[in-house]
């Protein structure tokens, strides 16, 4: 009886282990299915750097793409596909850079896979017929009216050339084409509406929401914060995410060190640019506020000048409405005026703080700007 119980227990244990392994494998399998493959991930920086015209970043991304499993044919097709979105100059520059990367790798004894060339387009349809069918399918409906009716030529070129001659080539899948398109559009200024349209197309051709969000993350990790922010803004709206990524800035001056003084709410960075000496009774510092960061209410015994250089922020004097700040705005703060300044809740912000006669110009720090005061600025 004891032996029987031991065997029964052992069988149960083995079955439990097998079940756990199977469940774990299933979870990994689901995660892998809902994630871009390594070769698809490699398309993101290739497309983004092509759109930006960043040849240094592109060369690195091209080499990494080949290592991730992209074939020479696939990379050429990505770069050719992108001319429809970034223009011939960017596409031609990227293809030239790719030729150089291949030559360097060949000289180093690296043999990259050629891949397959595109098959001829169907002979039983014109490019316009093929493109119209492809555009309707990937868009989920016929595309007509609006700018297409206003400029029939662009409607023809989109249908016949983009969706017929380019999308009709079969050596790069539609999901890969949309990964490249979204990555490029996120790297261009002012293409939010096109990015939004291609999110719908990407979903229609088989990319999941998580895979599309992964494009934004790869942009953040491997390309740049502004490219990721552009993608994040559109995706946050489409997927109704409550807290989108704050708008990043490019500091003109060094960001400096994170301040450890208890004068601020949130992270604030300070870099001294000009120090006072016997002939220069003035100091200037670059002050960078992370999104939502701000000073406490405070006063100066002398004048303070703020020269705004990047991002969006606020300045407020006690008892007066807050004033929005952006690059190019200057603020002169008179002695004894109670005030605060800092970033908008959804953007980083930088200004140069100029303090004349710092030896005699002393600060008095008061209470923090409350969340109610600060968040109330959004609804005014």
Secondary structure, 3 states (H helix, E strand, C coil): CHHHHHHHHHHHHHHHHHHHHHHHHHHHHHHHHCCCCHHHHHHHHHHHHHHHCCHHHHHHHHHHHHHCCCCHHHHHHHHHHCHHHHCHHHHHHHHHHHHHHHHHHHHCCCCCCCCCCCCCCCCCCCHHHHHHHHHHHHHCCCCCCCHHHHCHHHHHHHHHHHHHHHCCCCCCCHHHHHHHHHHHHHCCCCCHHHHHHHHHHHHHCCCCHHHHHHHHHHHHHHCCHHHHHHHHHHHHHHCCCCCCCCECCCCCCCCCEECCCCCEECCEEEEEEECCCCCCCEEEEEEEECCCCEECCEEECCCEEEEEEEEEEEEEECCCCCEEEECCCEEEECCCCCEEEEECCCECEEEEEEEECCCCCCEEECCCCCHHHHHHHHHC
